[in-house]
Amino acid sequence: MANPGPASTVANHPQVLGSNQALRLLASFQSVNLATTGDTVLPVLNSGNYSVSNVIIADASTNLSTATVPFAGVFTAPGASGTAIVANATLSALTGPTVVSQRTVASTAAQSGQNLYFNVATASSYAATVDVFVYGYDLTFQP
């Protein structure tokens, strides 16, 4: 039998790109707790300089349009400080696990911080979680 070639590994979100000309996952966090206020750190994946183009919130564990509706956003520093990538806003559009919300990006300016912060400004009045995905362009020079 002939050698089929080198082994390869497949990941959910491959980050090895031969070019910085691609929209890719920059950061994510699964099951962010919306029942308490504060920050969840979103570590930036393998990029020294980037521009955020999309923030997706999905997989709500429950209907977020009832009782106290959580407010949340994405920032470059803890405590809803630094640059507002997505300003704090209601998450009431997330009415269940099949609904996906693409948030309005407030700043596409180049960033170099290695963490982004998902800030819950107003907590939900009941147990609730969501998944957060940050997509954008890796502006790090690739030879």
Backbone bond lengths (Angstrom), bond angles and torsions (degrees), N, CA, C in turn:
res aa  C-N    CA-C-N  psi(-1)  N-CA   C-N-CA  omega(-1)  CA-C   N-CA-C  phi
1 M - - - 1.433 - - 1.520 109.35 -
2 A 1.324 116.74 137.52 1.458 121.88 -179.39 1.531 110.65 -77.24
3 N 1.310 116.09 151.93 1.457 121.96 177.57 1.534 108.77 -66.78
4 P 1.347 118.51 124.18 1.464 120.47 -178.21 1.534 113.74 -76.22
5 G 1.321 118.61 -4.20 1.461 121.63 179.72 1.514 111.04 111.25
6 P 1.335 116.55 -175.64 1.453 119.92 -176.62 1.523 111.86 -69.15
7 A 1.305 114.44 153.14 1.463 120.25 177.04 1.527 109.21 -70.70
8 S 1.313 115.42 151.68 1.460 118.79 177.50 1.529 108.78 -134.78
9 T 1.307 114.57 155.32 1.451 121.23 178.68 1.522 108.64 -118.57
10 V 1.319 116.25 137.09 1.455 120.94 178.32 1.525 107.66 -112.54
11 A 1.338 115.20 129.21 1.460 120.97 178.53 1.519 108.93 -115.26
12 N 1.322 116.98 164.22 1.461 120.45 177.97 1.514 112.18 -59.23
13 H 1.332 117.39 -41.60 1.453 122.33 -179.57 1.526 108.69 -132.72
14 P 1.337 117.66 87.53 1.461 119.00 -178.14 1.528 110.95 -62.79
15 Q 1.317 116.52 135.58 1.455 121.50 -177.74 1.515 113.35 -111.33
16 V 1.310 118.56 -6.71 1.453 120.71 -178.56 1.519 108.09 -86.57
17 L 1.322 115.34 106.05 1.458 121.25 179.80 1.521 108.42 -119.30
18 G 1.316 116.99 145.31 1.451 121.47 177.82 1.510 112.23 -83.76
19 S 1.313 117.44 -0.62 1.455 121.54 -176.92 1.523 109.29 -149.27
20 N 1.331 116.53 149.58 1.454 119.60 175.79 1.521 110.57 -92.42
21 Q 1.315 117.42 16.52 1.458 123.55 -178.11 1.520 112.45 -91.26
22 A 1.314 117.99 21.30 1.464 120.20 -174.22 1.521 111.87 -123.32
23 L 1.308 114.61 141.03 1.459 121.07 170.25 1.527 106.52 -72.10
24 R 1.328 116.51 130.70 1.466 118.63 -178.03 1.512 111.13 -149.31
25 L 1.324 114.60 167.34 1.455 120.98 176.36 1.524 108.83 -67.19
26 L 1.323 116.52 124.03 1.465 121.18 177.87 1.524 111.80 -99.85
27 A 1.347 117.07 -33.66 1.460 120.89 -178.48 1.523 108.56 -161.77
28 S 1.321 116.16 153.57 1.471 120.10 176.17 1.517 109.71 -158.19
29 F 1.332 114.26 160.93 1.457 120.28 175.15 1.512 107.43 -152.97
30 Q 1.316 116.32 133.15 1.457 121.82 -178.49 1.529 109.61 -99.49
31 S 1.330 115.86 139.57 1.472 123.66 175.85 1.527 113.03 60.50
32 V 1.330 116.40 53.66 1.466 120.82 174.10 1.527 108.09 -68.80
33 N 1.319 116.64 129.05 1.462 122.46 -178.65 1.528 110.25 -77.10
34 L 1.334 117.18 121.05 1.458 121.89 178.70 1.523 112.64 -98.92
35 A 1.326 117.94 -0.60 1.459 121.78 -176.91 1.526 112.74 -83.85
36 T 1.331 117.46 -7.11 1.462 121.09 176.86 1.524 109.39 -132.85
37 T 1.315 116.07 149.05 1.463 120.01 177.17 1.519 109.69 -80.05
38 G 1.328 115.33 159.29 1.461 120.39 177.66 1.508 111.79 127.50
39 D 1.329 114.57 -169.46 1.460 121.79 -173.39 1.519 112.87 -106.56
40 T 1.325 114.70 144.89 1.461 122.40 166.52 1.517 105.70 -115.73
41 V 1.335 117.29 125.87 1.459 121.55 -178.38 1.524 109.37 -77.51
42 L 1.347 115.36 130.40 1.461 122.76 175.20 1.530 107.28 -110.23
43 P 1.337 118.98 95.69 1.461 120.12 -179.18 1.539 110.67 -64.16
44 V 1.334 115.65 133.22 1.466 121.05 177.80 1.522 108.37 -75.67
45 L 1.333 115.56 133.23 1.463 122.09 -175.18 1.530 111.80 -90.45
46 N 1.315 116.55 106.19 1.454 122.53 166.85 1.525 114.25 52.88
47 S 1.316 117.44 51.74 1.458 120.99 177.36 1.514 109.51 -149.09
48 G 1.319 116.94 132.39 1.452 121.31 178.55 1.515 112.98 -93.81
49 N 1.325 117.01 -20.51 1.457 122.77 -177.34 1.524 107.40 -152.33
50 Y 1.325 117.94 126.89 1.456 120.38 -172.48 1.517 111.15 -151.97
51 S 1.320 116.10 164.87 1.462 123.21 174.46 1.524 107.64 -130.83
52 V 1.321 116.83 123.86 1.470 121.62 -179.49 1.529 109.11 -79.23
53 S 1.327 115.86 132.44 1.467 119.90 178.14 1.528 112.60 -117.13
54 N 1.323 118.16 -25.21 1.460 121.71 -177.74 1.517 110.47 -144.88
55 V 1.322 115.92 138.22 1.458 121.65 169.77 1.521 106.33 -125.14
56 I 1.320 115.15 121.11 1.459 122.57 -176.34 1.527 108.25 -113.13
57 I 1.325 116.14 131.88 1.465 121.31 174.29 1.520 106.66 -119.54
58 A 1.322 115.91 127.94 1.465 120.44 -172.18 1.520 111.24 -145.50
59 D 1.316 114.03 174.71 1.457 123.06 172.28 1.528 113.17 57.80
60 A 1.339 116.32 46.40 1.467 119.84 176.85 1.524 109.28 -62.01
61 S 1.316 116.64 133.38 1.462 120.66 -177.37 1.523 112.34 -72.92
62 T 1.326 117.06 -15.83 1.459 121.99 -179.30 1.521 108.89 -156.37
63 N 1.313 117.29 172.80 1.457 122.40 177.62 1.532 109.17 -70.47
64 L 1.333 117.00 118.59 1.468 120.75 -176.40 1.526 113.12 -92.74
65 S 1.330 117.55 9.22 1.466 119.67 -178.00 1.526 113.21 -97.53
66 T 1.324 117.23 6.46 1.463 120.19 -178.54 1.528 110.71 -115.51
67 A 1.306 116.94 162.20 1.476 123.98 179.75 1.533 109.75 55.36
68 T 1.332 118.11 -138.54 1.466 120.54 178.25 1.517 108.80 -81.91
69 V 1.326 115.66 115.67 1.462 121.52 -177.01 1.530 108.97 -83.05
70 P 1.335 117.95 129.09 1.463 120.12 -179.83 1.531 112.45 -70.65
71 F 1.334 116.14 146.39 1.460 124.44 172.77 1.516 106.25 -113.44
72 A 1.340 116.88 134.85 1.456 119.85 -179.77 1.524 110.76 -153.27
73 G 1.340 115.75 160.40 1.459 122.14 178.35 1.517 110.64 -156.48
74 V 1.336 116.03 178.19 1.466 121.95 -179.84 1.529 108.18 -121.64
75 F 1.340 115.56 129.57 1.457 121.89 -174.92 1.522 110.75 -132.83
76 T 1.351 116.10 165.24 1.463 120.66 179.78 1.521 112.93 -88.86
77 A 1.338 117.45 -8.05 1.464 121.25 179.52 1.529 108.98 -140.92
78 P 1.329 117.28 157.97 1.469 120.80 -178.92 1.527 112.46 -62.87
79 G 1.328 115.91 158.63 1.449 121.92 175.08 1.516 113.62 70.11
80 A 1.328 117.40 31.81 1.471 122.67 179.89 1.521 110.93 57.99
81 S 1.339 116.36 39.21 1.463 120.59 179.04 1.528 109.51 -117.30
82 G 1.312 115.37 -176.59 1.454 119.57 -174.19 1.520 109.05 74.54
83 T 1.313 116.26 -150.13 1.463 121.47 178.88 1.519 110.01 -83.60
84 A 1.319 116.76 132.60 1.469 121.20 175.19 1.524 108.07 -81.75
85 I 1.323 116.67 105.06 1.469 120.38 174.66 1.525 107.73 -71.94
86 V 1.317 116.59 -46.23 1.472 124.22 171.92 1.524 105.98 -133.35
87 A 1.319 117.08 117.09 1.463 120.97 -179.12 1.525 110.55 -65.54
88 N 1.336 115.96 151.89 1.462 120.00 177.31 1.525 109.57 -57.10
89 A 1.323 115.96 129.32 1.464 122.62 -179.86 1.521 108.78 -152.28
90 T 1.306 115.72 163.78 1.460 121.24 -179.33 1.527 111.62 -64.59
91 L 1.308 115.17 147.39 1.471 121.70 176.31 1.524 110.80 -106.89
92 S 1.320 117.37 24.64 1.464 122.19 -174.60 1.523 114.24 -65.22
93 A 1.326 118.57 -18.16 1.466 120.80 178.47 1.526 111.95 -70.16
94 L 1.322 116.75 -18.69 1.467 121.02 -178.65 1.526 109.26 -83.93
95 T 1.309 115.94 92.95 1.462 121.36 -175.06 1.527 113.47 -98.89
96 G 1.318 117.86 4.60 1.458 121.14 178.49 1.503 111.63 170.69
97 P 1.332 117.25 178.40 1.457 121.79 -173.50 1.531 115.11 -69.00
98 T 1.319 118.52 -16.90 1.467 119.46 -179.30 1.523 113.13 -93.74
99 V 1.339 117.06 -4.88 1.464 121.17 -179.10 1.527 109.49 -89.85
100 V 1.329 115.90 133.34 1.461 122.37 178.30 1.525 107.82 -116.74
101 S 1.327 116.67 132.71 1.460 121.47 180.00 1.515 109.51 -115.83
102 Q 1.320 116.07 119.38 1.460 120.49 174.11 1.521 106.81 -95.64
103 R 1.317 116.27 114.71 1.458 121.97 -174.90 1.527 111.12 -80.45
104 T 1.326 116.55 152.60 1.456 122.08 176.81 1.521 108.96 -76.01
105 V 1.326 116.28 122.88 1.458 121.66 -179.70 1.525 108.74 -82.11
106 A 1.332 116.67 123.03 1.462 122.17 -177.45 1.525 112.32 -84.82
107 S 1.342 117.64 -26.40 1.460 121.08 -179.05 1.517 110.48 -141.35
108 T 1.331 115.14 126.36 1.468 120.85 174.02 1.523 110.62 -107.43
109 A 1.332 117.25 12.80 1.465 121.62 179.52 1.524 110.23 -58.51
110 A 1.322 116.35 147.45 1.464 121.15 178.65 1.526 109.49 -60.74
111 Q 1.315 115.64 136.22 1.461 123.35 179.84 1.523 109.05 -123.62
112 S 1.325 116.75 153.03 1.462 119.76 177.18 1.527 112.88 -129.85
113 G 1.322 117.60 -4.37 1.466 120.92 178.54 1.517 111.24 -63.34
114 Q 1.297 116.44 144.60 1.458 120.70 -176.23 1.519 113.73 -91.08
115 N 1.336 116.94 4.38 1.460 122.28 173.78 1.514 109.43 -137.21
116 L 1.324 115.89 142.17 1.447 122.47 166.44 1.520 105.78 -113.36
117 Y 1.325 117.54 161.37 1.457 120.87 -174.53 1.522 110.15 -128.77
118 F 1.331 116.09 120.24 1.454 121.87 173.98 1.518 105.78 -88.26
119 N 1.333 116.35 110.55 1.452 121.28 -174.39 1.520 111.03 -103.32
120 V 1.325 116.69 123.92 1.460 122.51 173.34 1.524 106.28 -94.90
121 A 1.345 116.90 108.18 1.464 122.03 -177.26 1.525 111.24 -84.94
122 T 1.320 116.52 -38.12 1.464 122.09 176.64 1.516 107.34 -125.45
123 A 1.313 116.64 119.63 1.463 120.76 -176.75 1.527 110.98 -77.32
124 S 1.309 114.18 154.05 1.456 121.53 173.36 1.527 108.40 -69.47
125 S 1.327 116.66 150.26 1.469 119.45 179.05 1.525 111.82 -85.16
126 Y 1.323 117.43 7.35 1.462 122.76 179.87 1.519 107.70 -146.95
127 A 1.324 117.12 163.81 1.461 121.28 179.60 1.527 110.21 -61.84
128 A 1.335 116.42 128.96 1.463 120.80 179.96 1.519 109.43 -158.14
129 T 1.330 115.97 144.52 1.459 121.77 175.29 1.527 109.40 -136.52
130 V 1.332 115.55 158.71 1.466 122.79 174.62 1.530 108.24 -142.43
131 D 1.328 115.49 162.57 1.458 121.81 171.68 1.526 107.72 -104.01
132 V 1.346 116.84 140.01 1.457 122.18 -177.54 1.523 109.01 -120.49
133 F 1.340 116.29 132.45 1.462 122.99 178.78 1.524 108.22 -127.82
134 V 1.329 116.98 129.02 1.466 122.29 178.00 1.527 107.56 -114.99
135 Y 1.335 115.66 119.13 1.463 121.55 179.45 1.515 109.70 -112.84
136 G 1.323 116.30 152.51 1.452 120.10 177.79 1.508 111.34 -178.43
137 Y 1.322 114.27 -164.86 1.454 122.00 -177.65 1.519 109.67 -107.06
138 D 1.330 115.94 129.47 1.458 122.20 175.19 1.525 106.42 -81.25
139 L 1.321 116.97 114.47 1.462 121.89 -177.71 1.521 112.55 -96.41
140 T 1.331 117.15 5.55 1.447 121.54 177.56 1.521 108.23 -65.95
141 F 1.328 116.90 132.38 1.457 120.43 -178.54 1.522 110.74 -64.06
142 Q 1.330 115.43 132.44 1.469 121.31 176.16 1.523 107.88 -119.08
143 P 1.310 117.48 120.05 1.479 119.42 -178.06 1.519 112.69 -65.40
